Amino acid sequence: MTGCFKYSVYIAAGSSHYRAGYTHDPSLDGGFLSSQGYKDIYLLTCPLVPGQAIPLYEAISGERGHKGTFSGTVDQLLEGKIRELIGAARKLKIPAEVFQIKKAAVDSYGHRRIFEYAPVLEEVLRGRILFLTEIERLLYFKKLRLGVETEDVLHLLCLDNKCVRLPAIRPLGRNKFFCSRCGQSDGVVPVACASCGGTCYHCENCLSMGESRFCQSLYAVPGQWDRSRLPVRQVEPKMLVSLSPAQESASRALRQFVLQPEQREKLVWAACGAGKTEVTFRAIAEALSRRQKVLFAIPRKDAVEEIVVRIRRAFPRISVVCLHGTSRERFSEAEVVVSTTHQVMRFYSSFGLVILDEIDAYPYNTSPMLQAGIMRARARGGKIIYMTATPSEELLRRHKKGELDCVWIPARYHGYPVPEPELVIEKRLPLMEAGDKIPESVINIIHETLEGDLAQLFIFVPTVETGFRTANLVEKVLKLPPFNNFEGGWVQFCHSRDGNREEKLAAFRKGSYPILVTTTICERGLTLPRVNVLVLFADRNKIFDSPALIQMAGRAGRSRDYPTGKVWFAGSKYTSEMKKARDIIKKMNRQAFEMGFLRPEAEFILERREGADVGGLVKRTIRACPSRRYQLPALRQPEAARQEFGFMLYLPKRDRLLE
């Protein structure tokens, strides 16, 4: 833990004008202000920590600003300011003993050598908001040595209005405090502090990013994507995949959004698996061509690592940096920043275009801290694109009121509708949760997936305890008819606290086993070529709300190899959330149909679903699989599957027309 700087509030007086300020070294301020006609500096307080000094300075500055004129004597000016300070101190619970009137010594030339380093530090800090310790790490990372105290250079930048200094923890009165880094007030608690030598306060909301204390200052330099820093050029994305009609329409709309000065926000409402990332590439290119920095923010670390690869491929000549908790590129400069929403909190008025993906995902959707950080990172006049498959009620309300324009991507890239959930009401599910046995309806779903569709199966459950019981029951069922006593590890269970979660998910992706029982931790980020989805106990509204159900249903049918995957919501009763999730998926599919974004054969599937509630196009009859290790890659090609398992495809006469 480093020591803290303390500041004295002062008045710098000229012949008939004055300026308020606060300083850790009066000689620096005196040297800087002497050239502006301020002859003397009068200290009004003893040295105070930033959480005290900065609010007192703001109290005597007020709405009129930190500069003013006076008509009486200097003593009258100072006495008036002391009275203002005492009034503010009562609200902040600062004792009256801290106030004084003391003339400080002024060095008219000592600041000049320090001021030489100001442009260098300003450039390094541009678009960031950091603590002093972080700034020093940033300088070390960039291999820069100032040769003087970093705090002295920062102070001169603040005097020159090129840097903003904020108290890390700001008092609000009546024992309430506000964290300037995360914007929260409910997590600030008292702590013993070795730096300031007494009781201090720190914020527990953003503690994972480093301590934010009452005796610390935050330094911020607004980002300005200066024209002289980038050559004039036309940036075009390298599209490695061709966009679907739905994607192409949305891509043109987002590019136009960047070009329109009057619009500041845009909502992209897309079906799960619609391919939102590639849709933004032309908007990104347009922003880069207009000399703007771009932020692509996602709540999840694994999504950041996946998307940064795609953006680097699309923009091979543009600098792109990846930021997350364990990233080594934390202080790297780039034109495009792909970051978790937590790391965005270190940016300040930096990005002309902000793209926020998975806005409905945890932890962003429940964190005012992260939401405030995104808004602070956007440059003045910058634009923001919200992307989601399940927009919040607030976003929908703003859209209905005309405050937020929406771009729809109702169809997936392969042109097939999103699989619509079948609601399965099973009264015996509570017995299964108690560890009794699996109902026959659930066994039929498992059998239909493994032997009928030759697919893998996600089984989502509401709790970890239920997950363990479900995995054990399914493992036992697989040893009985009609499953031919399958051997080996055919079922795995993973949850958020599972130390082997990544290994289990990697094996599931490779097709090493067919059934994964999991909690909502896997509702996002997993795309498999051939998978069905079963949500057990889907009537648990507190866990399985409609956005979660839509995301889980969205795991099915994402691949061209198996675009007509199947989804079941199983519960002991119907719930409004189950019906709402199904209705939203149906509405999205109907909109894709009406907008002409579905393939002809896919339109036929949709008509059959709505007319006769038929779930898929192709029916299969399959011989019982021999007892052997499950290997999904061998199942992707029909000929390989025929040789391996000896099944035959059966297409009804009506369906053969679509081959």
C-alpha positions in Angstrom: 0.0 0.0 0.0 1.4 3.3 -1.1 1.3 6.6 0.9 -1.2 9.3 0.1 -0.8 12.9 -1.0 -2.5 15.6 1.1 -3.7 18.9 -0.2 -4.2 22.3 1.2 -7.1 24.5 -0.1 -5.9 28.0 -1.1 -6.7 31.3 -2.7 -4.3 32.8 -5.2 -4.8 36.6 -5.3 -3.9 39.2 -7.8 -4.6 42.9 -7.7 -8.4 42.5 -8.2 -8.9 38.9 -9.2 -8.5 35.6 -7.5 -8.4 31.8 -8.1 -9.3 29.0 -5.8 -7.3 25.8 -5.8 -5.8 23.0 -3.7 -2.2 21.8 -3.7 0.3 19.4 -2.2 3.1 21.8 -3.1 2.3 25.5 -3.0 5.5 26.5 -4.9 4.3 24.6 -8.0 1.0 26.4 -8.1 2.7 29.7 -7.3 5.2 29.3 -10.2 2.5 28.3 -12.6 0.0 31.1 -11.6 2.5 33.9 -11.3 2.5 34.2 -15.1 -1.2 34.8 -15.0 -1.0 37.7 -12.7 -1.5 36.0 -9.3 1.1 37.4 -6.9 0.4 35.6 -3.7 -1.0 32.2 -2.5 -2.9 32.0 0.9 -3.4 28.5 2.4 -6.8 28.2 4.0 -6.5 24.7 5.4 -3.9 22.4 6.7 -3.1 19.4 4.5 -6.1 17.1 4.0 -6.7 13.9 2.1 -8.4 14.1 -1.3 -11.8 13.1 0.0 -11.8 16.2 2.2 -9.7 18.7 0.2 -11.5 18.4 -3.1 -15.0 18.8 -1.8 -14.0 21.8 0.2 -12.4 23.4 -2.9 -15.6 22.7 -4.8 -17.6 24.4 -2.1 -15.7 27.7 -2.4 -15.7 27.5 -6.2 -19.5 26.8 -6.5 -21.4 27.5 -9.7 -19.3 30.7 -10.4 -16.2 28.6 -11.0 -12.8 28.7 -9.3 -12.0 32.2 -10.6 -13.5 35.5 -9.7 -12.9 39.2 -8.9 -13.0 41.1 -5.6 -13.4 44.8 -4.8 -12.3 44.9 -1.1 -9.1 43.9 0.5 -7.5 40.6 0.3 -8.2 40.0 4.0 -11.9 40.5 3.4 -11.8 38.0 0.5 -10.0 35.4 2.7 -12.3 35.8 5.6 -15.3 35.3 3.4 -13.9 32.2 1.9 -13.1 30.8 5.4 -16.8 31.3 6.3 -17.8 29.3 3.2 -15.4 26.6 4.1 -16.7 26.3 7.7 -20.2 25.9 6.4 -19.2 23.2 4.0 -17.1 21.5 6.7 -20.1 21.0 9.0 -21.9 19.0 6.3 -18.8 16.9 5.6 -18.0 16.5 9.4 -14.6 18.1 9.0 -13.4 19.8 12.3 -13.0 23.6 12.3 -9.4 23.2 13.5 -8.2 22.5 10.0 -8.8 26.1 8.8 -6.1 28.8 8.8 -4.9 31.7 6.8 -1.2 31.3 5.9 0.8 33.0 3.1 2.8 30.4 1.2 6.2 30.9 -0.4 6.2 31.1 -4.2 8.9 29.8 -6.6 8.3 31.5 -10.0 10.6 29.1 -11.9 10.6 25.8 -10.1 7.7 24.4 -12.2 9.2 24.9 -15.6 11.4 21.7 -15.6 8.4 19.7 -14.4 6.1 21.2 -17.0 8.3 19.9 -19.8 7.0 16.4 -19.0 3.3 17.4 -19.1 2.7 16.7 -22.8 4.2 13.2 -22.5 2.1 12.2 -19.6 -1.0 13.8 -21.1 -0.6 11.7 -24.2 0.0 8.5 -22.2 -3.1 9.1 -20.1 -5.4 10.1 -22.9 -8.8 8.4 -22.7 -8.0 6.7 -19.3 -9.0 7.2 -15.7 -6.4 5.7 -13.3 -5.0 5.9 -9.8 -1.4 7.2 -9.3 -0.1 3.6 -8.8 -1.7 2.5 -12.0 -0.2 5.5 -13.9 3.2 4.6 -12.7 2.7 1.0 -13.9 1.5 2.4 -17.2 4.7 4.5 -17.5 6.8 1.4 -16.6 5.0 -0.7 -19.2 5.7 2.0 -21.9 9.3 2.3 -20.7 9.0 6.0 -19.9 10.9 7.7 -17.1 9.8 11.2 -16.3 12.8 12.1 -14.1 10.5 14.0 -11.7 7.6 13.1 -9.4 4.6 11.8 -11.4 2.3 13.5 -8.9 3.9 16.9 -9.7 3.4 16.5 -13.4 -0.2 15.4 -12.9 -0.8 18.4 -10.6 0.4 20.8 -13.3 -1.8 19.1 -15.9 -4.8 19.7 -13.5 -3.8 23.4 -13.1 -3.7 23.7 -16.9 -7.2 22.1 -17.2 -5.9 19.2 -19.2 -6.4 16.6 -16.5 -9.3 15.9 -14.1 -8.5 15.0 -10.5 -11.3 13.2 -8.6 -11.4 12.0 -5.0 -11.6 8.2 -5.2 -14.2 8.3 -2.4 -16.4 11.4 -2.2 -18.3 12.3 1.0 -22.0 12.9 0.5 -22.8 13.9 4.1 -24.6 12.0 6.9 -22.1 9.1 6.7 -22.7 8.5 3.1 -20.0 8.1 0.5 -19.7 7.7 -3.3 -17.0 5.8 -5.2 -15.8 7.9 -8.2 -14.5 4.9 -10.0 -17.5 2.6 -10.0 -20.2 5.2 -9.3 -21.7 3.3 -6.3 -22.4 4.4 -2.8 -23.8 1.3 -1.0 -20.5 -0.6 -0.8 -18.3 2.1 0.8 -17.2 1.0 4.3 -14.7 2.3 6.9 -11.3 0.6 7.2 -8.1 1.1 9.0 -5.6 2.7 6.7 -1.8 2.7 7.0 -1.4 5.4 4.3 -3.4 8.2 5.9 -2.8 7.0 9.4 -6.4 6.7 10.7 -9.8 5.5 9.8 -10.3 5.6 6.1 -13.0 4.4 3.7 -12.8 2.1 0.7 -15.3 0.7 -1.9 -16.0 -3.0 -1.8 -18.0 -3.0 -5.1 -14.9 -2.5 -7.3 -12.3 -4.0 -4.9 -11.4 -6.7 -7.4 -9.9 -4.0 -9.6 -7.7 -2.6 -6.8 -8.5 -0.6 -3.7 -10.4 2.7 -4.1 -9.7 4.7 -0.9 -10.8 8.0 0.6 -7.2 9.1 0.7 -6.6 8.5 -3.0 -7.2 10.5 -6.2 -8.3 9.4 -9.6 -6.8 11.1 -12.6 -8.6 11.3 -16.0 -7.6 12.8 -19.3 -10.4 12.9 -21.9 -9.7 10.9 -25.1 -9.5 12.9 -28.3 -9.0 10.8 -31.4 -7.0 13.6 -32.9 -6.9 13.9 -36.7 -3.1 14.3 -36.7 -2.7 11.0 -35.0 -4.2 8.9 -37.8 -3.6 9.0 -41.5 -6.6 9.7 -43.7 -7.7 6.4 -45.1 -10.7 4.3 -46.1 -11.0 1.2 -43.9 -12.9 -1.8 -45.3 -13.5 -5.0 -43.3 -12.2 -8.3 -44.7 -15.3 -10.4 -44.7 -14.4 -14.0 -44.4 -18.0 -15.2 -44.5 -20.8 -13.9 -46.7 -23.6 -12.2 -44.8 -27.1 -13.6 -44.9 -29.9 -11.3 -46.2 -30.9 -10.5 -42.6 -27.3 -9.8 -41.6 -26.8 -7.6 -44.7 -29.9 -5.5 -43.9 -28.7 -5.0 -40.3 -25.1 -4.2 -41.4 -26.3 -1.4 -43.8 -28.5 0.0 -41.0 -25.6 0.1 -38.5 -23.3 1.7 -41.0 -25.9 4.4 -41.6 -26.2 4.9 -37.9 -22.5 5.8 -37.6 -22.9 8.4 -40.4 -26.0 10.1 -38.9 -24.9 12.8 -36.4 -28.3 13.1 -34.7 -28.6 9.5 -33.5 -26.6 8.5 -30.4 -27.9 5.0 -29.5 -29.1 2.0 -31.4 -30.6 -1.4 -30.3 -29.8 -4.6 -32.2 -32.4 -7.2 -31.4 -31.3 -10.5 -32.9 -32.3 -14.1 -32.7 -29.9 -16.3 -30.8 -27.2 -17.5 -33.3 -28.1 -14.8 -35.8 -24.4 -13.7 -36.1 -24.4 -10.3 -34.5 -20.6 -9.8 -34.5 -20.0 -9.7 -38.2 -23.0 -7.3 -38.7 -21.0 -4.6 -36.8 -17.9 -4.8 -39.0 -19.0 -2.1 -41.5 -20.0 0.2 -38.7 -16.6 -0.3 -37.1 -14.9 0.4 -40.4 -16.8 3.6 -40.8 -15.9 4.8 -37.3 -12.2 4.0 -37.9 -12.3 5.8 -41.3 -13.7 8.8 -39.3 -10.7 8.7 -36.9 -12.6 7.3 -34.0 -11.6 4.7 -31.5 -13.9 1.7 -31.1 -14.8 -0.3 -28.1 -16.4 -3.8 -28.3 -17.4 -4.7 -24.8 -18.8 -8.1 -23.6 -19.5 -9.2 -20.0 -17.9 -12.6 -20.5 -14.1 -13.2 -20.7 -14.4 -16.3 -23.0 -16.5 -14.3 -25.5 -13.9 -11.5 -25.5 -11.2 -14.0 -26.4 -13.4 -15.4 -29.2 -14.5 -12.1 -30.7 -11.0 -10.5 -30.7 -9.8 -13.2 -33.1 -12.7 -12.5 -35.5 -12.1 -8.7 -35.4 -8.3 -9.1 -36.0 -9.1 -11.3 -39.0 -11.6 -8.8 -40.3 -9.2 -5.8 -39.8 -5.6 -7.2 -40.3 -4.1 -3.7 -40.7 -5.8 -2.2 -37.6 -4.4 -2.4 -34.1 -6.7 -4.5 -31.9 -6.2 -5.1 -28.2 -7.8 -7.7 -25.9 -8.6 -6.7 -22.3 -9.8 -9.0 -19.5 -8.7 -9.7 -15.9 -5.6 -11.8 -16.8 -4.7 -9.9 -20.0 -1.1 -8.8 -20.5 -2.2 -6.0 -22.9 -3.9 -3.9 -20.2 -1.9 -0.7 -21.0 -1.5 -1.3 -24.8 -2.8 1.4 -27.2 -5.1 0.3 -30.0 -7.7 1.7 -32.4 -10.1 -1.1 -31.5 -10.4 -2.4 -27.9 -12.2 -5.7 -27.2 -12.8 -5.8 -23.5 -14.8 -7.2 -20.6 -17.2 -4.7 -19.1 -15.1 -4.6 -15.9 -11.9 -3.4 -17.7 -13.9 -0.6 -19.4 -14.0 1.1 -16.1 -10.4 2.3 -16.7 -11.4 4.4 -19.7 -12.6 7.9 -19.8 -14.3 9.7 -22.6 -12.3 7.7 -25.1 -14.4 5.9 -27.7 -16.3 7.4 -30.6 -18.2 4.1 -31.1 -19.1 1.7 -28.3 -20.6 -1.7 -29.2 -22.0 -3.5 -26.1 -22.8 -7.1 -26.8 -24.9 -9.4 -24.5 -26.3 -6.4 -22.7 -28.7 -8.8 -20.9 -25.9 -11.0 -19.6 -24.6 -11.3 -16.0 -22.9 -9.4 -14.4 -23.6 -6.3 -16.6 -27.4 -6.6 -16.5 -27.5 -6.3 -12.7 -24.6 -3.9 -12.1 -25.1 -0.1 -12.1 -21.3 0.1 -11.7 -20.6 -1.5 -15.0 -23.3 0.4 -16.7 -21.9 3.7 -15.5 -18.4 2.6 -16.7 -19.6 2.0 -20.2 -21.2 5.5 -20.4 -18.1 7.1 -19.0 -15.9 5.4 -21.6 -18.0 6.8 -24.5 -16.5 10.0 -25.8 -18.5 13.2 -25.8 -20.9 12.9 -28.8 -20.0 9.3 -29.3 -22.4 6.5 -30.3 -23.4 3.3 -28.6 -24.9 0.1 -30.1 -26.7 -2.3 -27.7 -26.8 -5.9 -29.0 -29.0 -8.7 -27.4 -31.3 -11.5 -28.1 -33.4 -10.7 -25.0 -33.7 -6.9 -24.4 -34.7 -5.7 -21.0 -38.1 -4.1 -20.2 -36.4 -0.7 -20.0 -34.9 -1.0 -23.5 -38.3 -2.2 -24.9 -40.0 0.7 -23.1 -37.6 3.2 -24.7 -38.1 1.6 -28.1 -41.9 1.8 -27.9 -41.7 5.4 -26.8 -39.5 6.2 -29.9 -36.4 7.0 -27.8 -34.3 4.1 -29.1 -34.3 2.9 -32.7 -34.1 -0.8 -33.2 -32.5 -3.0 -35.9 -33.9 -6.5 -36.2 -32.1 -9.7 -37.1 -34.9 -12.2 -36.8 -33.3 -15.0 -38.8 -30.2 -17.1 -38.3 -27.4 -17.0 -40.8 -28.3 -20.4 -42.3 -31.9 -19.2 -43.1 -33.8 -21.6 -40.9 -36.1 -20.6 -38.0 -35.0 -20.8 -34.4 -36.3 -24.1 -33.0 -39.5 -23.5 -31.1 -39.8 -25.0 -27.7 -42.3 -27.8 -27.0 -43.9 -27.3 -23.5 -43.9 -30.7 -21.7 -46.0 -30.9 -18.5 -44.9 -33.7 -16.3 -46.5 -34.0 -12.9 -43.9 -36.5 -11.7 -40.9 -34.1 -12.1 -40.9 -33.2 -8.3 -40.3 -36.9 -7.6 -37.3 -36.8 -9.9 -35.9 -33.8 -8.1 -36.2 -35.7 -4.9 -34.0 -38.5 -6.4 -36.8 -41.0 -7.2 -36.8 -41.8 -10.9 -36.9 -40.1 -14.3 -40.4 -39.9 -15.8 -41.0 -41.8 -19.0 -41.6 -38.5 -21.0 -38.1 -37.4 -20.1 -36.6 -40.8 -21.0 -38.4 -40.6 -24.4 -36.8 -37.2 -25.0 -33.3 -38.5 -24.2 -33.9 -41.6 -26.4 -35.2 -39.5 -29.3 -32.2 -37.2 -29.2 -29.5 -39.9 -28.9 -30.9 -42.6 -31.1 -33.4 -40.7 -33.2 -31.5 -37.6 -34.0 -28.0 -38.8 -33.4 -27.4 -35.6 -31.5 -26.0 -34.4 -28.2 -28.2 -33.1 -25.5 -28.1 -30.2 -23.1 -30.1 -30.8 -19.9 -30.5 -27.5 -18.0 -31.4 -27.7 -14.3 -32.1 -24.8 -11.8 -29.7 -25.7 -9.0 -26.4 -27.5 -8.4 -28.0 -30.1 -6.0 -30.7 -30.9 -8.6 -27.9 -31.2 -11.2 -26.0 -33.9 -9.3 -29.2 -35.9 -8.8 -30.3 -35.5 -12.4 -26.9 -36.6 -13.8 -26.9 -39.7 -11.5 -30.4 -40.7 -12.6 -29.6 -40.2 -16.3 -26.5 -42.3 -15.9 -28.5 -45.1 -14.4 -31.2 -44.9 -17.1 -28.7 -45.3 -19.9 -27.8 -48.8 -18.6 -31.4 -49.9 -19.1 -33.6 -50.5 -22.2 -34.1 -48.9 -24.6 -30.5 -47.6 -24.4 -28.7 -51.0 -24.7 -26.6 -50.7 -21.6 -24.3 -47.9 -22.8 -20.9 -48.0 -21.2 -18.5 -45.3 -20.3 -18.9 -41.7 -19.2 -21.9 -40.7 -21.3 -23.1 -38.0 -18.8 -21.3 -35.1 -17.2 -22.5 -32.4 -14.9 -20.8 -28.9 -14.7 -21.7 -25.7 -12.8 -20.0 -22.4 -12.0 -17.9 -23.7 -9.1 -16.8 -26.9 -10.9 -13.0 -26.9 -11.1 -13.1 -29.1 -14.1 -15.7 -27.1 -16.0 -13.5 -26.0 -18.9 -12.2 -29.6 -19.5 -15.8 -31.0 -19.5 -17.0 -28.3 -21.9 -14.1 -28.9 -24.2 -14.8 -32.6 -24.2 -18.5 -31.9 -24.9 -17.5 -29.7 -27.9 -15.4 -32.5 -29.3 -18.3 -35.0 -29.0 -16.5 -37.2 -26.4 -19.8 -37.7 -24.6 -23.5 -37.0 -25.5 -25.2 -35.6 -22.5 -24.3 -32.5 -20.5 -26.3 -31.6 -17.4 -25.6 -28.1 -16.4 -27.0 -25.0 -14.7 -27.6 -21.6 -16.4 -23.8 -21.1 -16.5 -23.9 -22.7 -20.0 -26.8 -20.7 -21.4 -24.4 -18.7 -23.5 -21.2 -19.1 -25.5 -21.5 -22.8 -26.5 -22.2 -23.6 -30.2 -22.2 -27.3 -31.2 -22.9 -28.7 -34.6 -25.7 -31.2 -33.6 -27.5 -30.6 -30.2 -30.9 -30.6 -28.7 -32.0 -28.8 -25.5 -34.1 -30.0 -22.6 -34.8 -27.6 -19.7 -35.9 -29.5 -16.7 -38.0 -27.8 -14.0 -38.6 -24.9 -16.4 -41.5 -23.8 -14.2 -39.0 -22.3 -11.6 -39.6 -18.7 -12.5 -37.1 -17.2 -10.1 -34.3 -19.0 -12.1 -35.7 -19.7 -15.5 -37.2 -16.4 -16.5 -38.1 -15.8 -20.2 -34.7 -14.3 -21.2 -32.8 -17.3 -19.6 -35.2 -19.8 -21.4 -34.7 -18.0 -24.7 -30.9 -18.2 -24.3 -31.0 -21.9 -23.4 -33.3 -22.6 -26.3 -30.9 -20.7 -28.6 -28.3 -23.4 -28.1 -30.2 -25.7 -30.6 -30.2 -25.4 -34.4 -27.2 -23.1 -34.7 -25.3 -25.2 -37.2 -25.9 -25.7 -40.9 -25.5 -29.4 -40.3 -28.5 -29.6 -38.0 -30.5 -26.3 -38.3 -33.8 -27.9 -37.1 -32.6 -28.8 -33.5 -35.3 -29.6 -30.9 -36.1 -27.8 -27.6 -38.2 -28.9 -24.7 -39.3 -26.9 -21.7 -40.4 -29.5 -19.0 -42.2 -28.5 -15.9 -44.9 -29.7 -13.5 -47.1 -26.8 -14.7 -47.3 -24.1 -17.3 -45.9 -20.7 -16.4 -46.1 -17.3 -17.9 -42.3 -17.2 -18.4 -42.4 -20.5 -20.4 -45.2 -19.3 -22.6 -43.6 -15.9 -23.0 -40.2 -17.4 -24.1 -42.0 -19.6 -26.6 -44.1 -16.7 -27.9 -41.1 -14.5 -28.4 -39.3 -17.2 -30.4 -42.4 -17.7 -32.5 -42.8 -14.0 -33.1 -39.1 -13.7 -34.2 -39.6 -16.6 -36.6 -42.8 -15.1 -38.0 -41.0 -11.8 -38.5 -38.2 -13.5 -40.4 -40.7 -15.2 -42.6 -42.6 -12.0 -43.4 -39.3 -10.1 -44.1 -38.3 -12.9 -46.6 -35.2 -14.0 -44.6 -36.0 -17.7 -44.5 -35.1 -20.3 -47.1 -38.0 -21.8 -49.0 -37.6 -25.2 -47.3 -37.4 -23.4 -43.9 -40.6 -21.5 -44.6 -42.2 -24.9 -45.2 -41.0 -26.1 -41.8 -42.4 -23.0 -40.2 -45.8 -23.5 -41.8 -45.9 -27.1 -40.7 -45.0 -26.1 -37.1 -47.8 -23.5 -37.0 -50.3 -25.7 -38.8 -49.8 -29.2 -37.3 -47.2 -28.6 -34.6 -44.6 -30.8 -36.4 -41.1 -30.2 -34.9 -38.8 -31.2 -37.8 -38.6 -31.9 -41.5 -36.7 -35.2 -41.6 -37.9 -38.3 -39.9 -35.3 -41.1 -39.2 -35.6 -44.7 -38.3 -32.4 -45.9 -36.6 -31.2 -49.3 -35.5 -30.0 -49.6 -31.9 -26.5 -48.2 -31.5 -23.9 -50.8 -30.5 -22.3 -50.3 -27.1 -19.3 -48.1 -27.9 -17.7 -44.7 -27.2 -19.8 -41.8 -28.4 -17.9 -39.8 -31.1 -19.9 -36.9 -32.5 -17.6 -35.9 -35.4 -18.3 -39.3 -37.0 -21.9 -38.4 -37.1 -21.7 -35.2 -39.1 -21.7 -36.9 -42.6 -24.6 -39.2 -43.4 -22.4 -41.7 -45.2 -20.0 -42.0 -42.2 -22.9 -42.4 -39.9 -24.4 -45.1 -42.1 -21.2 -47.1 -42.0 -20.7 -46.5 -38.3 -24.3 -47.2 -37.1 -26.1 -48.7 -40.0 -29.1 -46.3 -40.0 -31.1 -45.3 -43.1 -32.7 -41.9 -43.8 -36.4 -42.0 -44.4 -37.9 -39.0 -46.3 -41.7 -39.0 -46.7 -42.8 -38.5 -50.2 -43.9 -34.9 -49.7 -40.5 -34.1 -48.2 -38.5 -35.6 -51.1 -39.4 -32.6 -53.2 -37.1 -30.5 -50.9 -34.0 -32.5 -51.4 
